């Protein structure tokens, strides 16, 4: 799980209950009832348990019980010295090799205007383990052709689909001028083009594209278009007329893109 704010943390939850395909819905709900929440320390390559029973640091930081640790997870992660990240947003598991891809959107306060995508590899391929290593899979910027990666999705071939979140107030200006409107990109993760971003779609003015999701047979991709025309000063002169055009007001929507083979 990512916490989409500057200088926040990457988390994972390891359930105490084993997952079973045949489990009832009630039993599946138990997967989130008991277990351990961790925050990532990228410098040490460690998952730090946010567990009052295992950490004297949390007790010294004033946490009274485990419920308070979980409710105030940001403060607990900071007390444990987890690594503050540049707006960690979406996390997706690669369908072929099981590694974790994390979108870090940006952190202008650190001079990171373009963001990056990090690939995290659990030691011994153990997703329940407490150690990992990582690499930068893709750095945003003019060289890669995309900026501010936000939401991710994989197709069954292992191609990574990325939508971006350049702020509508900054879009097409200054450092973001080369990128135009927010777009949808496909990035191969294997082969000669691994790590190269290819733009597949562009959003309407002022919008953020979110939530790419394939149907099971992958013949349709769903995509959300948030707040088109967000910078409009008046209702009579919006900056976008999407999706209906003409004299209509801009509206958010979910689109379905078909024709994949």
C-alpha positions in Angstrom: 0.0 0.0 0.0 1.2 3.5 -0.8 0.3 6.6 1.1 -0.1 9.3 -1.6 1.5 12.3 0.1 5.0 13.8 0.1 7.4 12.2 2.5 5.0 9.3 3.4 5.6 5.6 3.4 5.2 2.2 1.7 3.4 -0.4 3.7 2.5 -4.1 3.4 0.2 -6.2 5.5 1.0 -9.9 6.1 -2.1 -11.8 7.3 -1.9 -14.4 10.0 -4.5 -16.4 8.1 -3.5 -18.5 5.1 -5.3 -17.6 1.9 -7.4 -20.4 0.4 -9.2 -20.2 -2.9 -12.1 -22.2 -1.6 -12.5 -20.0 1.5 -16.0 -18.6 2.2 -16.5 -14.8 2.0 -16.6 -14.7 5.8 -13.3 -16.5 6.1 -11.7 -14.2 3.4 -12.7 -11.2 5.6 -10.6 -12.8 8.4 -7.5 -12.3 6.2 -7.5 -8.6 7.3 -8.5 -9.2 10.9 -5.2 -10.5 12.2 -1.6 -10.1 11.0 1.3 -7.6 10.9 1.5 -4.2 9.2 5.0 -3.2 8.0 6.6 0.0 6.7 9.5 -0.1 4.3 13.1 1.0 5.2 14.7 1.3 1.7 18.1 2.1 3.1 18.4 -1.1 5.1 16.1 -3.2 2.8 13.9 -4.1 5.7 10.2 -4.3 6.4 9.7 -2.7 9.9 6.8 -4.2 11.9 4.4 -1.6 13.2 3.9 -3.9 16.2 4.0 -2.5 19.8 4.9 -6.0 21.1 8.0 -6.2 18.9 9.2 -2.6 19.1 10.4 -0.7 22.2 10.7 2.4 19.9 6.9 2.6 19.5 6.4 2.4 23.3 9.0 5.1 23.8 7.2 7.2 21.2 4.1 7.2 23.4 1.9 4.7 21.7 -0.5 3.2 24.3 -1.8 0.2 22.5 -1.7 -1.6 19.1 -4.9 0.1 18.0 -3.3 3.5 18.3 -0.3 2.2 16.3 -2.5 1.2 13.4 -4.7 4.3 13.5 -1.6 6.6 13.6 0.4 4.5 11.1 2.2 7.5 9.7 3.5 8.6 13.1 4.5 5.0 13.9 6.4 4.6 10.6 8.2 7.8 11.3 9.1 6.7 14.8 10.6 3.5 13.3 12.6 5.6 10.8 10.9 4.1 7.7 11.9 5.8 4.5 9.9 8.8 3.5 9.1 8.6 -0.2 8.0 10.9 -3.0 4.2 10.4 -3.0 4.0 6.5 -3.1 0.7 5.8 -4.9 -0.2 2.6 -6.7 1.5 -0.8 -6.1 1.1 -3.7 -8.5 2.6 -7.2 -8.6 4.1 -8.4 -11.8 2.1 -11.4 -13.1 5.1 -13.3 -14.4 7.9 -12.8 -11.8 6.0 -11.7 -8.7 8.0 -8.5 -8.1 6.3 -5.4 -6.9 6.2 -2.1 -8.9 5.5 1.1 -7.0 4.6 4.4 -8.5 6.3 7.4 -6.8 4.4 10.4 -8.4 6.8 13.3 -7.4 8.0 15.5 -4.6 8.6 19.0 -5.7 9.9 20.0 -2.3 12.8 17.6 -2.9 13.3 18.8 -6.5 11.8 15.5 -7.8 9.4 17.0 -10.4 9.0 13.9 -12.6 8.7 10.9 -10.2 9.7 7.4 -10.9 8.6 3.7 -10.8 10.5 1.5 -8.3 10.7 -2.3 -8.6 10.9 -4.1 -5.3 12.2 -7.7 -5.0 11.5 -9.6 -1.9 14.5 -11.6 -0.7 14.1 -15.4 -1.4 10.9 -14.5 -3.4 9.1 -14.5 -0.1 6.3 -11.9 0.0 5.8 -12.6 3.7 9.5 -11.9 4.5 11.1 -8.9 6.2 13.9 -8.1 3.8 14.0 -6.8 0.2 16.1 -5.0 -2.4 15.0 -2.5 -5.0 15.9 -0.8 -8.3 14.6 2.2 -10.2 12.7 0.7 -13.1 11.8 3.9 -14.8 12.7 7.5 -14.0 10.2 10.1 -15.2 11.4 13.1 -17.2 11.9 14.2 -20.8 14.2 11.3 -21.5 11.6 8.7 -20.7 8.7 10.7 -22.1 6.3 10.6 -19.1 6.1 12.5 -15.8 4.4 11.9 -12.5 3.4 8.2 -12.7 0.4 7.5 -10.5 -1.7 4.4 -11.2 -0.4 1.1 -12.6 -1.8 -2.0 -14.2 -0.3 -5.1 -15.8 -1.5 -7.1 -18.7 -0.9 -10.9 -18.9 2.2 -10.4 -21.0 3.8 -8.4 -18.3 3.5 -5.0 -19.9 3.1 -2.2 -17.4 0.3 0.3 -18.1 0.9 3.7 -16.5 -1.4 6.8 -16.0 0.1 10.1 -14.9 -0.9 12.8 -12.5 0.7 16.1 -13.4 -1.2 18.7 -11.4 -3.7 20.6 -13.6 -2.3 23.9 -12.4 1.2 22.9 -13.6 0.3 21.0 -16.8 1.9 22.2 -20.0 3.9 24.8 -18.0 7.6 25.1 -16.9 9.2 21.7 -16.2 6.0 20.0 -17.4 5.7 21.7 -20.8 7.2 18.8 -22.8 4.5 16.3 -21.7 1.2 18.0 -22.7 -1.9 16.6 -21.0 -1.8 13.6 -18.7 -1.5 10.4 -20.6 -1.7 6.6 -20.6 1.5 4.8 -21.4 2.5 1.2 -21.9 6.0 0.1 -20.8 7.3 -3.4 -21.6 9.1 -5.0 -18.7 11.0 -7.6 -20.8 12.8 -7.7 -24.1 14.7 -5.0 -26.1 12.2 -2.3 -25.2 12.0 -3.0 -21.4 11.7 0.3 -19.6 10.7 2.3 -22.7 7.5 4.3 -22.3 5.1 4.4 -25.3 2.1 6.7 -25.1 -1.2 5.0 -25.8 -3.7 7.8 -25.0 -3.9 11.4 -24.0 -6.5 12.9 -21.6 -8.7 16.0 -22.1 -7.6 19.3 -20.7 -7.0 19.6 -16.9 -7.8 16.0 -16.3 -6.1 13.2 -14.4 -6.4 9.7 -15.8 -6.8 7.0 -13.1 -7.6 3.4 -12.4 -6.6 1.4 -15.5 -8.2 -2.0 -15.4 -8.4 -4.9 -17.9 -11.2 -7.3 -18.2 -10.2 -10.9 -17.6 -9.9 -11.7 -21.3 -8.1 -8.4 -21.8 -10.2 -7.3 -24.8 -11.3 -4.1 -22.9 -9.4 -1.6 -20.8 -11.4 0.6 -18.4 -10.0 4.0 -17.6 -11.3 6.8 -15.4 -11.1 10.5 -16.5 -11.2 12.7 -13.4 -12.0 16.5 -13.3 -11.7 17.5 -16.9 -11.8 21.3 -17.2 -10.8 21.7 -13.6 -9.2 25.1 -14.2 -12.3 26.6 -15.7 -12.8 30.2 -14.4 -16.5 30.4 -15.4 -19.2 27.9 -16.4 -19.7 29.7 -19.7 -16.1 29.3 -20.8 -14.8 26.0 -19.5 -11.3 24.8 -20.5 -12.8 21.5 -21.7 -16.0 20.3 -23.2 -15.2 16.7 -22.7 -16.9 14.2 -23.2 -19.9 15.6 -25.1 -18.3 18.5 -26.9 -20.3 21.4 -28.3 -21.5 23.7 -25.6 -21.7 21.1 -22.9 -20.1 21.3 -19.5 -17.1 19.0 -18.8 -17.8 15.9 -16.8 -15.7 13.0 -15.3 -16.4 9.6 -16.7 -15.2 6.0 -17.0 -14.3 5.0 -20.6 -14.0 1.5 -22.0 -11.3 1.1 -24.7 -11.8 -2.0 -26.8 -10.1 -3.8 -29.7 -7.2 -5.4 -27.9 -6.0 -8.7 -29.5 
